[in-house]
Each structure stands twice: as C-alpha cells, then as structure tokens.
Amino acid sequence: MTRFKLTIEYDGAPFCGWQRQDDQPSVQGALERAASALEEVPVDIFGAGRTDAGVHALGQVAHLNLTKDLRTDTVRDALNHHLGKDPIAVLNAEIVGDGFEARFDAVKRTYLYRLIDRRPPLTLDSGRVWRVPQHVDAQMMHEAAQALVGHHDFTCFRDTNCQAKSPMRTIDEIRVSRVGDEIHFYFSARSYLHRQVRSITGSLVQVGISKWVRADIGNALKSCDRARCGPVAPAHGLYLNSVTY
C-alpha cells in the first residue's frame, strides 16, 4: 500500500462542492470514481479543504492509498484519463509517508478571490470572476482589511450554518491589490470558518464602493453579530489557491 499526495485544479461550477454527496456531483466523488477505476476496487480520497458549491481550486491537495505499484506520473496521468470530461485536473502526484494527512497536516491555506469592476458583461471569464459594474477602490479595501488580521472572534463573518465549534480564527494575512483589470483578494490562514472568505470579501466591497467607511469593517468584527456582515460575495470568484505543509 502506497500513499500518494495529489495537487488538484478544478472548475467548481458543475459541482455541489468538494465533499461527496449521494445525490449530487462532487469533486471528491469524481476523483474517487477515477481512482477506483485505476485501482479496480473502491478508493477513498481525503482533501485538505471542503470548498463550497461553485468554488474553484488552483492547488487543492488530497491523499489516497493505492495497492498497485505505480510511478507518480502514471498515477497522475491515469487519474486524469479516468476523470474524462469532468473539469478536474490532477497536476501532480507524489509518494508520501503513511502518516501524511492532507487535511490535518496542513499549516496554511491560501485563497484568492477575483473581482473585476467594469460595466460591460463578462465573456471569457464569465463564471470565474465577480463583476461589479462600478469602480471599486482596492487601496481602501486593503487598508480596511488589516483590522481583520490576527486572532479574533469572526462570528460576524461566519455563516449561520457553520458547524465549527468555535468562531475564533487567526488570519495571518489579507492583501487586496489591483492586478491588471482585476482586483485580487489574498487570504492566508491555517483554517477558516464556513463562508468566512466570501463574507469578508463582500463586506470589503462595501468599503470599495463607498457604501461603508473603512472603520465599519473593524466595527462589524467587534460586534460579533452576523447581521452586521455585508452581502456575501458569490462563490464563482473564489479559488483555493494553495495548501502548505
């Protein structure tokens, strides 16, 4: 039995999210079908993070065990073959120790949120970037976001259905910057609450379009009141960017 670590890219649009569901297509389910076709017996795959419906990934990480003696490039290519038309790509496979756990061994997860502030509709990037049809001030959002860096009670930016035992989380870094025609939001933390990144992003945009002032972000955080959160940013602009071990 050999344990493999996979680095995975996917378009989240067709899926109910990462987590396997009995009645809906999921990223985990598609990968497990591909791995089971390769191994010729059922195979479980364990991911580093459970992305929501519609959320994409540039560098999701997962692990699985295989009994066949296979090279890493063979595992990568065979999984991609068996994935067929599913918009999922295994970018890399590597052999790791039997104790490696994709979820519990991760020390940092980074997310990227893509926004474009333009009036014309999207064509090539439709479903992959949040379009806001007015000017959004990236610098103001970056400055406001610094109030959220550190260890805080993030109840305000936590989905009401979040199952985490505690609202306390530590965000190591938030960067907001204009990159070409887009605005990119980068988040770095060990772990996140359900819809925390999208909740923060949506609230920051309220600052960027001058509906909120910068201090409103810190005040919302201190309130520990979900009702003080701004509109939640749509899922299709969010990407699990990388996982660090």
Secondary structure, DSSP 8 states (H G I E B T S, - for coil): -EEEEEEEEE--TTSSBSS--SSS--HHHHHHHHHHHHHSS----EES---BTT-EEEEEEEEEEE-S---HHHHHHHHHHHHTTSSEEEEEEEEE-TT--TTTT--EEEEEEEEE--SS--STTTTTSEE-SS---HHHHHHHHGGG-EEEE-GGGS-TT---S--EEEEEEEEEEEETTEEEEEEEES---TTHHHHHHHHHHHHHTTSS-THHHHHHHHHT-GGG------GGGEEEEEEE-
